[in-house]
Amino acid sequence: MTKDERFRMFAKFLLGRLSVRDDVRAALQRTPLDLIARHAVCDFGTASSRRVKQNLLALEEGSEIRSEYLIDPTDPTKGSVSVVTTAGWGETRVTLVKAQPKRKKPDGLPF
């Protein structure tokens, strides 16, 4: 195996037309081609285990595949990016997911 063969990545499904929103580029300060590549090889990022199972079924059925990646892995409060390949795999969209604020415990309650 040559050095070039070792580093090849093969997409597990078609991405179709790529669409990256401007707010995503601004939040990441770049075009997220690395995240799209991770999505294409079934690295679903921070997606829930339920979502991973749904994605694996979608590979067989040709339905929607959804991944999620943190904008800044060292600071989850900055939010995340969603990469979604539509059913039929005709388009892949990258959108911003707003960070969920941490819930504060109400004062005076014993928990």
C-alpha positions as CSV (number, residue, x, y, z in Angstrom):
1,M,0.0,0.0,0.0
2,T,1.4,3.4,-1.0
3,K,1.3,6.4,1.2
4,D,-1.4,8.0,-0.9
5,E,-3.6,4.9,-0.7
6,R,-3.4,5.0,3.1
7,F,-4.9,8.5,3.3
8,R,-7.8,8.1,0.9
9,M,-11.3,8.7,2.2
10,F,-14.4,7.2,0.5
11,A,-17.8,8.7,1.0
12,K,-20.4,6.2,2.1
13,F,-23.2,8.0,0.3
14,L,-23.8,10.8,-2.2
15,L,-23.8,14.4,-1.0
16,G,-25.5,16.0,-3.9
17,R,-25.5,19.8,-4.1
18,L,-23.6,21.4,-1.2
19,S,-25.2,24.4,0.6
20,V,-23.4,26.3,3.4
21,R,-25.1,29.2,5.0
22,D,-23.2,32.5,5.5
23,D,-23.8,32.4,9.3
24,V,-22.0,29.1,9.4
25,R,-19.0,30.5,7.6
26,A,-19.0,33.4,10.0
27,A,-19.2,31.3,13.1
28,L,-16.5,28.9,12.0
29,Q,-14.5,31.6,10.2
30,R,-14.0,29.2,7.3
31,T,-15.9,27.0,4.9
32,P,-16.6,23.7,6.7
33,L,-15.3,21.2,4.1
34,D,-13.7,19.1,6.8
35,L,-17.1,18.7,8.6
36,I,-18.8,17.8,5.3
37,A,-16.0,15.2,4.7
38,R,-16.5,13.7,8.2
39,H,-20.3,13.5,7.5
40,A,-19.6,11.7,4.2
41,V,-17.6,9.0,5.9
42,C,-20.2,8.5,8.6
43,D,-18.4,10.3,11.4
44,F,-21.6,11.8,12.8
45,G,-19.9,14.0,15.4
46,T,-21.9,14.7,18.5
47,A,-25.1,13.2,17.2
48,S,-27.1,11.1,19.7
49,S,-26.9,7.3,19.7
50,R,-30.5,7.3,18.4
51,R,-29.6,9.6,15.5
52,V,-26.6,7.4,14.7
53,K,-28.9,4.3,14.4
54,Q,-31.3,6.3,12.2
55,N,-28.4,7.4,10.0
56,L,-27.2,3.8,9.6
57,L,-30.7,2.8,8.5
58,A,-30.8,5.7,6.2
59,L,-27.7,4.4,4.4
60,E,-29.7,1.4,3.4
61,E,-32.8,3.3,2.5
62,G,-31.4,6.4,0.9
63,S,-33.2,8.6,3.4
64,E,-32.0,11.7,5.4
65,I,-28.6,11.6,7.1
66,R,-27.9,14.1,9.9
67,S,-24.7,15.0,11.7
68,E,-23.8,17.6,14.3
69,Y,-20.4,19.1,15.2
70,L,-19.3,21.6,17.8
71,I,-18.2,25.0,16.5
72,D,-15.5,25.0,19.1
73,P,-14.8,21.6,20.7
74,T,-13.2,23.4,23.7
75,D,-16.3,25.5,24.3
76,P,-19.6,23.8,23.8
77,T,-21.5,27.1,24.7
78,K,-20.6,28.4,21.2
79,G,-23.1,26.1,19.6
80,S,-22.8,23.6,16.9
81,V,-23.2,23.0,13.1
82,S,-25.7,20.6,11.6
83,V,-24.9,18.8,8.4
84,V,-27.9,17.2,6.7
85,T,-28.1,15.2,3.5
86,T,-31.7,15.2,2.3
87,A,-33.7,12.1,1.5
88,G,-32.6,10.8,-1.9
89,W,-29.2,12.4,-1.3
90,G,-29.7,15.2,-3.7
91,E,-28.5,18.0,-1.4
92,T,-26.4,18.5,1.7
93,R,-27.0,21.6,3.8
94,V,-24.8,23.0,6.6
95,T,-26.7,25.2,9.1
96,L,-26.0,26.7,12.5
97,V,-27.5,25.3,15.6
98,K,-27.9,27.8,18.4
99,A,-26.3,26.8,21.8
100,Q,-28.8,25.8,24.4
101,P,-28.2,27.9,27.6
102,K,-27.6,26.0,30.7
103,R,-30.6,25.8,33.0
104,K,-30.1,27.4,36.3
105,K,-31.5,25.8,39.4
106,P,-34.1,27.9,41.1
107,D,-33.0,29.5,44.3
108,G,-34.3,28.0,47.5
109,L,-35.1,24.5,46.2
110,P,-33.3,21.5,47.7
111,F,-31.8,20.0,44.6
